[in-house]
Amino acid sequence: MEAQRKLLNSTELCVDEALCGLVRSASGLCLLRGLRVVVRSDLKNLNGRVGLVSGGGSGHEPAHAAPGYIGAGMLSAAVAGGVFASPPPASILAAVLHLHDAGASGVLLIVKNYTGDRLNFGLAAEQARNRGVSVAMVIVADDCAFERPGKAGRRGLCGTVFVHKLAGALAEEGYPLDKIVAKVTEVLKGIGTLGVSLSPCSVPGCLPSFQLPPGDMELGLGIHGEPGIQRSKVACADQVVNTMIDHMTNPSSQSHLLLNSGDSVVLCVNNLGALSCLEMAVVTRAALSTLEARGVVVARVMSGSFMTSLEMAGVSLSLMRVDPEVLRLFDAKTSAPAWPNLSSVCVSSRQYTVEPPALRTWAQGGDAHSEGPLSPVMRSALQRISSALLDRQEELNALDRASGDGDCGNTHAQAARAIQEWLCIHVVPGCPGQLLSVLAGLVQEKMGGSSGGIYSLFLTAAAGHLTEGLSHAGAWANAVHAGIQAMMRYGGAEPGDRTMLDALCPAVDELLKVKAAPSGGEMAVLQAAVKAAELGAESTRDLRARAGRASYIAAERVTLPDPGAVAVAAILRAVLESLEEQS
């Protein structure tokens, strides 16, 4: 049953099929036939340089056992075992001999500190030496979880990726095997990693590696799904990251990373498999802020999936102390496909914000203009509109519950209250176009959602047709028509789609008749427009939704009028009543 939850063909063939897919999609890689060994396809370019081999269990892609870190400037070959299982010595030996035959001056094995990996890579190294190959092995043990590590020592985790990069840069520059070993061994003293998980993972065909109740998290877990050292309730990202770095740098722990104020580090925020990009970005920000608050200079930051643990929802933090020489090697170019294209600018010293353009806000707009003859008329209409929308809040919500998320009345009420608050402290500009521009910004900011965007678009497009000297009835009709055209152009809806357009479009058809109306006939035209809007809103009861949220609901379940159209009709009715009252 568990295997059916993964998109695989079979548990037995998943590693071989995955390697085939990865290698076929990357022209710089080849497979040794019949083996789970991936090599550079340009090994002729070794030219007497040291070859690098890493590997381990599959399921940690793109790390070591996958071809993600193979290329000029990084690994020469990677050997894959089964999922979370060390590769066999014969495959490791084949990789070493293949590099030797291709002209490598020596071969460095980069091994994570797990018993199976140490034994199998160590046996392959001895067998290769018996064949005259110059071989050395570096053990990566960067785990900071255990305060008192046992005889097995600290586990090898995502800090291994740093070693791939530094050793690869040294090999590319032609350094001999002993010099590479000496340099990375020195750097390893300044590398530490700690992980936290919100869920376990499961090997294909098996049950989850451990049980973790919802709302709990595991600190200090390994990359093979081993439980961690401490279980607690999930906290906010800032708190979790602070706890992790506290634990990593606690001097009372034998496995701590020595980190002092003023030190420079490379930070790797590693997705263990199933954390969202959004969460990863939040954790990265938290890690940067926490380190910088402690006086640590973050020279570079890597954020992404570098050493995963199948589908585990978690993250690990790796830190590497650096000096200018280590940073130069870290920045060296590589063709390895999974290595990020990082900037060589120090993260902590970079100015990462710039000033936005100076834009007047909607709140400033009303104070920048003076009142005019139309100001009292427009103020009264806005007050009437606001009261009407607040009175019909529950009605609009009820209509929306039948076809959406039930908040149409709430969003219109938010706009109404925002208008009322604005009217209390601002003058209403005499120019109608200026007022519409202010209202456009206000609803965009205060109304929210798609409704705020739609109304703001309508008001913005309409505002350009109402200038100081052009505010007669015909100009208002043209402005409303322009607003509707903008809504249809950008929103994609049309009359008949069961939206507010089914109330607006018939109303504007009537409003445009004001241009031919006799003097004094404007109110009759507006009355006809309001009636048309109300009939249009009622007609949506029988329309099939083709736009908006209601378009995803079965037609037979949508039998009430569209709340947006009803709201538009209510707004127009409020304008009419306000003008009738004043006349």
Buried (B, 14 or more C-beta within 10 A) or exposed (E): EEBEEBEBEEBEEBBBEBBEEBBEEBEBBBBBEEBBBBBBBBBEEBEEBBBBBBBBBBBBBBBBBBBBBBBBBBBBBBBBBBBBBBBBBBBBBBBBBBBBEBBBBBBBBBBBBBEBBBEBBBBBBEBBEEEEBBBBBBBBBBBBBBBEBEEEBBBBBBBBBBBBBBBBBBBBEEBBBEEBBEBBEEBBEBBBBBBBBBBBBBBBBBEBBBEBEEEBBBBBBBBBBBBBEBBBEEEEBBEBBBBBBEBBBEEEBEBBBEBEEEBBBBBBBBBBBBBEEEBBEBBBBBBBBBBEEBEBBBBBBBBBBBBBBBBBBBBBBBBBBBEEEBBEBBBBEBBBBBBEEEEEEEBBEEEEEEEEEEEEEBBEBBEEBEBBEBBEBBBBBBBBBBBBBBEBBEBBBBBBBBBBEBBBBBBBBBBBBBBBEBBEEBBBBBBBBBBBBBBBBBBBBBBBEEBBBBBBBBBBBBBEBBEEEBBEBBBBBBBBBBBBBBBBEEBEBEBBBBBBBBBBBBBBBBBBBBEEBEEEEBBBBBBBBBBBBBBBBBBBBEBEBBBBEBBEBEEEEBEBBBBBBBBBBBBBBBBBBBBEEEE
